[in-house]
Amino acid sequence: MKQFRWYGWGSADRTYSFEERPRAWQFICSALNLNGDEKYPPCDFDHIELCASRVDLKALHALAHTETSKYIRVFHGYGKSYRDLIRLRRGEIFNPPDAVIYPDDEDQVQQIIRYCAANDYALIPFGGGSSVVGGVEPRDRRIVISLDLKRMSRVLEMDALAQVASIEPGIWGPELENYLNARGWTLGHFPQSFEFSTLGGWIATRSAGFASTKYGTIETMTLGLRMATPAGMIETQSAQENSVGPSLLQLLIGSEGALGVITRATMRIRALSKIANYRAMLFGTFADGVAAVRDIVQSDLAPATIQLLDEEDTRCFFAFRKQARGLQGLVETTESRMLSTLGKSIEQGALLILGFEGDAYTVKVTENHVLAICQDHGAFDLGARIAHAWFRDRFESPYLRDALMDHGVMMDTFETATTWGNLELGYQKLTHALSQAAQEVGARILVLTHLSQCRREGATLGVTFLAPITPHQEINHWEHIQRAAIECSIDHGGAIAPHSGVGYEYAFWLQQKLGALGYDTLLSLKKRLDPKNIMNPGKLFLPA
């Protein structure tokens, strides 16, 4: 596990390089009025003190491999939210899990659940630990066991005719795609956390990915589950066999370990695309791009990827591009001059990234139709090169967040899903709410917005905000800005955090959204399956 960064994201030997992007830091300093000397380093790991583990290690070892080392307990104590990373950098790990246990199979999971129930221990399922909503943090004063599922990472069965596969929950994104791709298949699910998250985690949080326009979100890919609960095993059949009555499957998807532990999932897989083309289009305004995207999805065209950046995000994208040298640098210079002769600038407007996947004929037909719609809305075709650069760096954002925190800059993202009719007003109100909240705490703020997860009825706005970190107010200021975004989203008909889970950060707003009767209905299911409240207590449901 020490190959991973204990106070941040991903691999410890991988960083986000400002040296390769000479304009990036200058852009941030100008936007946030920084002098460039700000620092916010992590504490010395050796100085972190943890409370002693309270478990009977011998008894746990009899169930499955168990670890209680300091590094392992710290790594499993938090997820990757901004709040989590601040506390890690401070060395504040006040309630780490007492032990981390690694089951090899479903039988061991069941035994561990029975043991925890008998001893009144809290049990937290753990995949990649990439939760940004407090989904894996111990929130209970009982003895806490973190159930790390990484050893349950096998593809158990594949049915090529039905195009389905049965897979264990602990398999990581790249591992799963490598296995499927080698056999001519893909799941097609690529969330921001893809490199360091698991299938079980995606299902437990109702995840969505970059290619969801074509392949769907995780709940549409999931055809059946097996879940171990304190009350016993639950198994849902495939969609073809489960067409009568309410969907138990959809109650289990998104349950975040609060009902039980996913031990097996039957997933829809797709044939690996023979062609993948990427294209960038530049619109005069974000509103022009939104209108084009709406026409695309409502014309039943399904590019694999649709990512529309607003004007500020477009400026940031180009400022953060890696420095081009040699022939590539000459091409970029020529491209900029050509646009200039047309009265356009490559860094002004709204950038749309499109990805097309499939066989040669389908890709060509879809691409032609989509580009025609974009051009009808005044877009300029930038070709493939810029889009491929976006695709290459699409998983870099979490590393950028760590690098910015090193320099004393807060960075976080808020997502809200809304209808096309509400989108423009919601976008304006959300941007204003974030700016107002930052002003109230005396901070400069940079707000970057992109449109993704597009559907016939609406889309998701992803809002990334950056602001200086104020010592001793790191979390208070973040909470104030985050709360403003949440309340603004709800006030204007948006759905908060649609693809990141609920955890404990959004449990209050989930209750509001469902209403008293709806919330109590779900709570009754929790009490039936987990009567002692040992499964990930304090998440999804508010404390009693």
Beta strands, then each sheet from edge to edge (+ up, - down):
strand 1: 65-67
strand 2: 99-102
strand 3: 122-126
strand 4: 144-148
strand 5: 155-159
strand 6: 164-167
strand 7: 185-186
strand 8: 222-229
strand 9: 232-235
strand 10: 261-268
strand 11: 270-271
strand 12: 275-283
strand 13: 305-309
strand 14: 350-358
strand 15: 380-383
strand 16: 409-419
strand 17: 446-452
strand 18: 458-468
strand 19: 495-496
sheet 1: 1+ 2- 4- 3-
sheet 2: 5+ 6- 10+ 8- 9+
sheet 3: 7+ 11-
sheet 4: 15+ 12- 14+ 13- 17+ 18- 16+ 19-
end
